[in-house]
Amino acid sequence: MLRLVGSFPRLPLLLLPSPIPSTLSRRRVLLLALLSSGGARSATPSSAMAAPPVPNKVPRELVDHGDLRVDNYYWLRDDSRSDPDVLAHLRAENDYTASVMSDVKQLEDEIYAEIRGRIKEDDIDAPLRKGQYYYYERTLTGKEYVQYCRCLVPTCGPITVHDVMPTGSDAPDEHIILDENVKAEGHDYYSIGAFKVSPNNKLVAYAEDTKGDEIYTVHVMDAGSGESVGQPLKGITSSIEWAGDDHLVYITMDNILRPDKVWLHKLGSDQSSDTCLYLEKDDTFSLGLQASESKQYLFVESGSKNTSFIYCLDTSKQNKDLVVLTPRVYGIDTTASHRGNHFFIKRRSDKIYNSELVACPLDNVAETTVLLPHRESVKIQDFQLFENHIAVYERENGLPKVTVYQLPAIGESIGQLQDGRTIDFIDPTYAVDPEESQFHSSVLRFHYSSMRTPPSVFDYDMDSGVSVLKKIDTVLGGFDASNYVTERKWAVAADGTQIPMSILYRKDLVKLDGSDPMLLYGYGSYEICIDPSFRGSRFSLVDRGFIYVIAHIRGGGEMGRKWYEDGKLLKKKNTFTDFIACAEHLIKNKYCSKEKLCINGRSAGGLLMGAVLNMRPDLFRAAVSGVPFVDVVTTMLDPTIPLTTAEWEEWGDPRKEEYYYYMKSYSPVDNVTAQEYPNILVTAGLNDPRVMYSEPAKYVAKLRELKTDDNLVLLKCELGAGHFSKSGRFEKLQEDAFTYAFILKALGMTPQQTVKPLLMK
């Protein structure tokens, strides 16, 4: 049962699986680069532009716990995102950034061509068999978005690892259910957050976002004809599930975008007549929705960062009511699924911090049997249920592992799991994640990659232990995995804690004598694991001699629950000092030098960037901070904006004096000082619901005001997107190309700078 995150965490790009300004007043501004009419002056596309935009200072006094903070740029925060002066400032920042970067535009285009040239543009993913159909996604040459397709299964025998959709002259007729390229026409941004096929394969419900604000509209269509069924459901999250063939369950949000209500919709009825199944009134809790692999039950999880409890809905019953499955007990965290006459529950508490797996009868949920006990060295992260098996996704010593167990026949008693079979993986560091599999089969499908192994989909026969590669992404442009080395190394933190790092480099280019350039990435929040997966764009740096490193710092979940607990709340600074320790270790062991070390982080990883730049600006040559959460105290004091109330258990509640002063001691905006900083690129999204665009805008303004060097500080704001930047697959590559061009410019590794790099005072 893949765990849903009900709230909107400030995520990396990863991943994985959030923009809304507050209701506070806006203030007028004069920019040095504005015309008297109030419009932004068009920047001349020349790197000779005299100065960056300078926003007017409008002091705003913020007093809490008797402590005065003065925010000169608070006026940049605008609820409607329509204030002409705010927009003019953001456009002026974009113009200035484009002007400064104009001398490496040719390099950026070259890198973009490289990245795009590695992609097989016309491709399909590994088809998944559901009933009488194979379902898959197709991409087309030159097209930004995917097509959702299906075709009939020629012969409906049992699903095996050798099951293959016929191709060539034997291929069945393909039916395009939905073409995102058509749907995206006329939109600057287009994203489908959910695509759900009804149990009888006749209908499809899909959730679309056309702004990047993660507020979705759900459409239902006939999968065969493409005709719409009923009216769209508006203003909801991407959490939707079928409850039988004629009902949908979905979640809506309150005015701070907290998922707080679960609804039941009968097809053909108006949304206004939908039934509210549950309202979560506690504003520190948010709702998530998940279907069991058996498809008989839906699970509604209400969760905070420390606690979650579950309601279930039996989709086979005419009366579709929610029933309590696990009670609300502070500090107890549960996720669930269903098989036969049992619920299976993963349960965590302070004592069983790495989780245990239990089962209970449907008719007596209080009677639990431990299937996998808690272990100090192994964290149970996820599980998938099948008719005769269970696949458990765990982490041991920071590495993911998958263990498969045989289950007794449905209806028989169940006890502690024995004699599991663990799947072997070949790379020293890697990423493995569950893929959708079919409940009534013995085939487990999973996704595997490493920093040098392209994304691969495997089908694993849980009876025989045979694993079959179903699809590996083609990487063009002469890519050869044998040219690259992946390593796992450990740095020692100030308190003696060993911090793992995943490392990638090209063995024929790297000297390991301290002269190699490096990009060091970090995140370290929300118990999220930043596993060393494959990313094709990365090789435009690695093939230029870069070493790429991921620091698996505390605050993430790589080393178990305690790894997370030791990097949050009043221990948050461990995240930052761990990252610095990794940088120092890499320098000491001649992987790089201060003059060649660049760093990157996004969202909460942008907070990491801001904190370590204030603490050790001398350690880095350049930093890229994507949609960074940098105004920690001000944001966490405001319960009227998204995420704040749900995240007091992550960062602390600064309405309490202890948390206020601790947050203030590391909040990047509050700790910018008159010192030298490296070259810095900051990005933002105007429609971002997770990190308000004004946070990076204020951060950049304050950096420029106080820093004592001549290094670059650039802001690039996407005016038609949100937290995850632009939506098209090639548009996203352009962002990578721009970022890499900035890094190469900062290091003096561009054709124009072979003699003289950007100088640091």
GIDAKA-V615644 format. One record per pair of residues at least 6 apart in sequence whose C-alpha atoms are under 6 Angstrom apart, sorted by sequence separation. I is the first residue (numbers start at 1). J is the second residue. D is the distance in whole Angstrom. If there is no record, write none. Layout:
BEGIN
I|J|D  I|J|D
END
This chain:
BEGIN
34|40|5  35|41|6  62|68|6  128|134|5  184|190|5  197|203|6  198|204|6  221|227|5  242|248|5  253|259|4  302|308|5  337|343|6  338|344|6  384|390|6  394|400|6  395|401|6  449|455|5  460|466|6  492|498|5  557|563|6  587|593|5  639|645|6  653|659|6  654|660|4  726|732|6  744|750|6  34|41|5  62|69|5  127|134|6  128|135|5  139|146|5  197|204|4  209|216|5  221|228|4  241|248|6  252|259|6  253|260|5  291|298|4  302|309|6  337|344|5  348|355|4  360|367|6  384|391|5  394|401|5  437|444|6  448|455|6  460|467|4  491|498|6  557|564|5  567|574|5  652|659|6  686|693|5  33|41|6  61|69|6  127|135|5  138|146|6  196|204|6  208|216|5  220|228|6  221|229|5  241|249|5  290|298|6  301|309|6  313|321|6  336|344|6  347|355|5  360|368|5  383|391|6  393|401|6  437|445|6  448|456|5  459|467|6  490|498|6  491|499|5  556|564|5  567|575|5  636|644|5  685|693|6  61|70|5  127|136|5  138|147|5  196|205|5  207|216|6  208|217|5  220|229|5  240|249|6  252|261|5  265|274|5  290|299|5  301|310|5  313|322|5  336|345|4  347|356|5  359|368|5  383|392|4  393|402|5  447|456|6  459|468|5  490|499|5  554|563|5  555|564|4  684|693|5  748|757|4  8|18|6  60|70|6  76|86|6  137|147|6  195|205|6  207|217|5  240|250|5  251|261|6  264|274|6  289|299|6  300|310|6  312|322|5  335|345|6  346|356|6  359|369|5  383|393|6  392|402|6  435|445|5  447|457|5  458|468|5  490|500|4  554|564|6  747|757|6  748|758|6  60|71|5  125|136|6  137|148|5  195|206|4  207|218|4  239|250|6  251|262|5  264|275|5  289|300|5  300|311|5  311|322|6  312|323|5  335|346|5  346|357|5  358|369|5  382|393|5  392|403|5  435|446|5  446|457|6  458|469|4  489|500|6  490|501|6  59|71|6  125|137|6  137|149|6  194|206|5  206|218|5  250|262|6  263|275|5  288|300|6  299|311|6  311|323|5  334|346|6  345|357|6  358|370|4  381|393|6  391|403|6  434|446|5  446|458|6  458|470|5  489|501|5  555|567|4  746|758|5  59|72|4  124|137|6  136|149|5  194|207|5  206|219|6  219|232|5  250|263|5  263|276|4  288|301|5  299|312|5  311|324|4  334|347|5  345|358|5  358|371|5  381|394|5  391|404|4  433|446|6  445|458|6  457|470|6  488|501|6  554|567|5  555|568|6  58|72|5  124|138|4  135|149|6  193|207|5  205|219|6  218|232|5  237|251|6  249|263|6  262|276|6  263|277|5  287|301|6  298|312|6  311|325|5  333|347|6  344|358|6  357|371|5  380|394|5  390|404|6  433|447|5  445|459|5  457|471|5  488|502|5  57|72|5  123|138|6  135|150|4  192|207|6  205|220|4  218|233|5  236|251|6  237|252|6  249|264|5  262|277|5  287|302|5  298|313|5  310|325|5  333|348|5  344|359|4  357|372|5  379|394|5  390|405|5  405|420|5  432|447|6  444|459|6  456|471|6  487|502|6  123|139|5  134|150|5  192|208|4  204|220|6  217|233|6  236|252|4  248|264|6  262|278|5  286|302|6  297|313|5  310|326|5  332|348|6  343|359|6  356|372|6  379|395|5  389|405|6  404|420|5  432|448|5  444|460|5  456|472|4  487|503|5  122|139|5  134|151|5  191|208|6  204|221|5  217|234|4  248|265|5  261|278|6  286|303|5  297|314|5  309|326|5  332|349|5  343|360|5  356|373|5  378|395|6  389|406|5  403|420|6  404|421|5  431|448|6  443|460|5  455|472|6  486|503|5  122|140|4  133|151|6  191|209|5  203|221|6  217|235|6  247|265|6  261|279|5  285|303|5  296|314|6  297|315|6  309|327|6  331|349|6  342|360|5  356|374|5  378|396|5  389|407|5  403|421|5  431|449|5  443|461|5  455|473|6  486|504|5  121|140|6  122|141|5  133|152|5  190|209|6  203|222|5  204|223|6  216|235|6  247|266|5  260|279|6  285|304|5  296|315|5  309|328|5  342|361|4  355|374|6  388|407|5  403|422|4  430|449|6  431|450|6  442|461|6  454|473|6  485|504|6  606|625|5  33|53|6  121|141|5  132|152|6  133|153|5  190|210|5  203|223|5  215|235|6  216|236|5  247|267|6  260|280|5  284|304|6  341|361|6  342|362|5  402|422|6  430|450|4  442|462|6  485|505|5  555|575|6  606|626|6  132|153|5  189|210|5  202|223|5  215|236|6  216|237|6  246|267|5  341|362|6  402|423|6  484|505|6  554|575|5  607|628|6  32|54|6  151|173|6  189|211|6  215|237|6  352|374|6  484|506|4  553|575|6  598|620|6  606|628|4  607|629|5  31|54|6  151|174|5  307|330|5  483|506|6  484|507|6  597|620|5  598|621|6  600|623|6  602|625|6  606|629|6  607|630|5  31|55|5  150|174|6  151|175|6  307|331|5  597|621|6  598|622|5  599|623|5  600|624|5  601|625|5  602|626|4  603|627|5  150|175|5  306|331|5  307|332|5  308|333|5  309|334|6  354|379|4  355|380|6  553|578|6  594|619|5  598|623|6  602|627|6  603|628|4  604|629|6  30|56|5  149|175|6  260|286|6  307|333|5  308|334|6  594|620|5  595|621|5  602|628|6  603|629|6  29|56|5  149|176|4  259|286|5  260|287|6  529|556|6  148|176|6  149|177|5  258|286|6  259|287|5  518|546|5  527|555|6  528|556|5  529|557|5  148|177|6  452|481|6  517|546|5  518|547|5  519|548|5  520|549|5  521|550|5  522|551|5  524|553|5  527|556|4  528|557|5  529|558|5  148|178|5  518|548|6  520|550|6  524|554|6  525|555|4  527|557|4  669|699|6  147|178|6  207|238|6  524|555|4  525|556|5  676|707|6  147|179|4  524|556|4  674|706|5  675|707|5  676|708|5  679|711|5  681|713|6  682|714|6  683|715|6  685|717|5  147|180|6  673|706|6  674|707|5  675|708|5  676|709|5  679|712|5  680|713|5  681|714|5  682|715|5  683|716|5  684|717|4  685|718|5  686|719|5  146|180|6  674|708|6  679|713|6  683|717|6  687|721|6  688|722|4  145|180|5  510|545|6  632|667|5  687|722|4  688|723|5  145|181|5  509|545|5  576|612|6  685|721|5  505|542|6  527|564|5  685|722|5  230|268|5  630|668|5  631|669|5  685|723|6  630|669|6  505|547|5  504|547|6  52|96|6  194|238|6  371|415|6  504|548|5  193|238|5  292|337|5  371|416|4  503|548|6  177|223|6  199|245|6  292|338|6  370|416|6  371|417|5  503|549|5  198|245|6  502|549|6  27|75|5  40|88|5  502|550|5  26|75|5  39|88|6  501|550|6  239|289|6  501|551|5  501|552|6  26|78|6  40|92|6  43|95|5  47|99|5  387|439|6  500|552|6  709|761|6  46|99|5  47|100|5  386|439|4  387|440|5  45|99|5  611|666|6  23|79|6  622|678|5  624|680|6  626|682|6  627|683|5  21|78|6  22|79|5  611|668|5  621|678|5  622|679|5  623|680|5  624|681|5  625|682|5  626|683|5  627|684|5  21|79|4  610|668|5  622|680|6  617|677|5  629|691|6  631|695|6  340|410|5  244|315|6  243|315|5  517|592|6  514|590|4  516|592|5  513|590|5  514|591|5  515|592|6  512|590|6  514|592|4  521|599|6  512|591|5  514|593|5  517|596|5  518|597|5  519|598|5  520|599|5  521|600|5  522|601|5  454|534|6  518|598|6  519|599|5  521|601|6  451|532|6  569|650|6  450|532|6  451|533|5  523|605|4  568|650|6  569|651|5  450|533|4  451|534|4  569|652|5  449|533|5  450|534|5  449|534|6  493|578|5  493|581|6  491|582|5  491|585|6  431|531|5  431|532|6  430|532|5  431|533|5  294|439|6  293|439|6  398|558|5  398|559|4  379|560|5  354|561|6  353|561|6  7|286|5  6|286|5  6|287|5  6|288|4  4|288|6  161|459|5  1|337|6  305|649|6  126|471|6  119|475|6  118|475|5  118|476|4  118|477|5  284|645|5  285|646|6  283|645|6  284|646|4  2|382|6  1|383|5  1|384|5  256|641|5  257|642|6  256|642|5  115|537|5  213|687|5  213|688|6  213|689|6  212|721|5  213|722|6  212|722|4  190|727|6  189|727|6  144|728|5  144|729|5  144|730|6  12|602|5  12|603|5  11|603|6  10|603|6  10|604|6  77|694|5  97|714|6  76|694|6  22|641|5  93|715|6  94|716|5  112|734|6  73|698|6  112|737|5  111|737|5  108|737|5  108|738|6  108|741|5  19|687|5  19|688|3  20|689|5  19|689|2  18|689|5  19|690|5  21|692|6  18|690|4  19|691|6  20|692|6  19|692|5  10|690|6  18|723|6
END
